[in-house]
Amino acid sequence: MNHEAEERAQFMLRMRARGVGDLRLLRALERAPRSLFMPQRYADIAARDIALPIGCGQTAPPPSIVAAMIEALDVRPGARVLEVGGGTGYASALLAQMAEEILALERCQTLAVEAAERLTAFGLDNVEVAFADGLTFQPERGQFDRILVHGLIEAPATRLMELLAPAGALVAVMLDEAAGEQRIVRLARDAAGQIGASAHGPARTFAPLVPGLARAL
């Protein structure tokens, strides 16, 4: 086994050890090496389960956290997914293998351009990366079955929930004030339109969503 194959095998073992059990997600993780979606200077450590700086004052979370958020999202075949905070395009590459259509919003123009180039090079044609502010995004594109938010938000997240289709679900990070720690939270709308929340494990070092656009690093 060569070094690259051994490193990928170890990465997959770590993801399973962190609790990732969705087979579709595991296949997506195996097919999309994180190193292809991180800045080149971090290619040699991209397979580690660590956060990495990506520019524009942003940080890519550890892959186990990304996987936990996607698993909590419970993406179904045929789903339309909105991603707020597209970053490097890594999560988009995973989601695109599990859903019908992905629209990734990124408020930093440089990151948006680079993510789009990486996703195209990877051969994915069901992902669109838009230079846009997820906090002010207008619903002309219709509602989405799933929304993944790469940032810290507060309930009830009314503006984002307006973009969610009936029986849809949103996953983001929220602060558990009683425990003093961040948690991955799933907000789901039932058939009656009521919204329920469920926690899906700890998160860490997520920053609140920042409004506005940034055209350069």
ZILINDA-V836430 format. One record per residue. RES is the residue in one letter. OMEGA is omega in whole degrees, 0 to 359 (* if undefined). Layout:
BEGIN
res=(RES	RES)
omega=(OMEGA	OMEGA)
END
This chain:
BEGIN
res=(M	N	H	E	A	E	E	R	A	Q	F	M	L	R	M	R	A	R	G	V	G	D	L	R	L	L	R	A	L	E	R	A	P	R	S	L	F	M	P	Q	R	Y	A	D	I	A	A	R	D	I	A	L	P	I	G	C	G	Q	T	A	P	P	P	S	I	V	A	A	M	I	E	A	L	D	V	R	P	G	A	R	V	L	E	V	G	G	G	T	G	Y	A	S	A	L	L	A	Q	M	A	E	E	I	L	A	L	E	R	C	Q	T	L	A	V	E	A	A	E	R	L	T	A	F	G	L	D	N	V	E	V	A	F	A	D	G	L	T	F	Q	P	E	R	G	Q	F	D	R	I	L	V	H	G	L	I	E	A	P	A	T	R	L	M	E	L	L	A	P	A	G	A	L	V	A	V	M	L	D	E	A	A	G	E	Q	R	I	V	R	L	A	R	D	A	A	G	Q	I	G	A	S	A	H	G	P	A	R	T	F	A	P	L	V	P	G	L	A	R	A	L)
omega=(180	186	182	180	179	179	179	178	179	178	181	176	178	180	177	180	178	175	179	184	181	185	178	178	178	177	179	178	181	183	185	179	181	182	180	186	176	174	187	183	179	185	184	179	184	181	177	181	183	173	180	175	183	181	179	180	184	179	175	181	176	182	178	177	176	181	180	179	180	179	178	180	179	182	179	175	180	183	169	185	173	179	180	185	187	177	184	183	183	179	178	180	177	181	183	178	185	186	182	188	179	170	181	179	178	185	177	187	181	179	180	180	182	179	180	179	180	182	176	179	180	175	180	182	178	179	172	176	182	173	188	178	182	181	179	183	182	186	178	181	181	180	185	180	180	176	176	183	179	181	181	180	176	175	11	178	188	184	179	181	176	181	185	179	174	182	178	180	178	176	179	176	178	179	172	187	180	181	181	180	179	178	171	184	177	175	184	178	180	184	179	180	179	182	177	181	175	181	184	174	183	171	179	173	174	179	175	175	181	179	175	182	176	187	181	177	*)
END
